[in-house]
Amino acid sequence: FTVLRDHIDVVLLDSVLPGISGAEVFAKLRALSPDIPVVFCSGYGDEGVPAGVDVPVLPKPYDRDALIEVLE
């Protein structure tokens, strides 16, 4: 994963995933690379986003302009 970190600019992570929660994936990402930027996207507001985590949340549905804004 360390090698991949040089090629990953941001992780767009849904809060609800099949078989694993977005919070679990987020914890695994942070364990592997604490500085990787993460943006949660969710159709449920902040539900599914780990408490106390300071990352942007992009509400679904979103359009290209909203995605660009949160990435900037």
MARKOLRO-834194 format. One record per residue (C-alpha): residue number from 1; residue in one letter; x negated, y negated, z. Coordinates in steps of 0.5 Angstrom, whole numbers. Layout:
REM MARKOLRO-834194
SITE   pos   code      xx      yy      zz
SITE   NUM      A       X       Y       Z
...
REM end
This chain:
REM MARKOLRO-834194
SITE   pos   code      xx      yy      zz
SITE     1      F       0       0       0
SITE     2      T      -6      -5       1
SITE     3      V      -8      -5      -6
SITE     4      L      -1      -6      -8
SITE     5      R       0     -12      -3
SITE     6      D      -4     -16      -8
SITE     7      H       1     -15     -14
SITE     8      I       7     -16      -9
SITE     9      D       9     -23      -9
SITE    10      V      16     -22      -5
SITE    11      V      21     -16      -3
SITE    12      L      28     -17      -5
SITE    13      L      31     -13       0
SITE    14      D      39     -11       1
SITE    15      S      41     -10       8
SITE    16      V      45      -4       6
SITE    17      L      42       1       3
SITE    18      P      44       9       2
SITE    19      G      40      13       7
SITE    20      I      36       8      11
SITE    21      S      38       1      13
SITE    22      G      35      -5      11
SITE    23      A      32      -7      18
SITE    24      E      29       0      18
SITE    25      V      25      -2      11
SITE    26      F      24      -8      14
SITE    27      A      20      -5      20
SITE    28      K      16      -1      15
SITE    29      L      14      -6      11
SITE    30      R      12     -10      17
SITE    31      A       8      -5      20
SITE    32      L       4      -4      13
SITE    33      S       3     -11      11
SITE    34      P       6     -16      16
SITE    35      D       5     -22      12
SITE    36      I       9     -20       6
SITE    37      P      14     -25       4
SITE    38      V      21     -22       5
SITE    39      V      28     -24       3
SITE    40      F      34     -20       5
SITE    41      C      40     -20       1
SITE    42      S      47     -19       3
SITE    43      G      55     -19       2
SITE    44      Y      56     -19       9
SITE    45      G      52     -25      12
SITE    46      D      47     -24      17
SITE    47      E      50     -17      19
SITE    48      G      44     -12      17
SITE    49      V      39     -17      18
SITE    50      P      34     -15      24
SITE    51      A      36     -20      30
SITE    52      G      30     -25      31
SITE    53      V      27     -24      24
SITE    54      D      26     -31      21
SITE    55      V      27     -29      14
SITE    56      P      31     -32       8
SITE    57      V      38     -29       7
SITE    58      L      41     -29       0
SITE    59      P      49     -28       0
SITE    60      K      52     -24      -5
SITE    61      P      54     -25     -10
SITE    62      Y      48     -30     -12
SITE    63      D      46     -33     -19
SITE    64      R      40     -34     -22
SITE    65      D      39     -41     -19
SITE    66      A      41     -39     -12
SITE    67      L      35     -34     -13
SITE    68      I      30     -39     -15
SITE    69      E      32     -44     -10
SITE    70      V      31     -38      -4
SITE    71      L      24     -36      -7
SITE    72      E      22     -43      -8
REM end
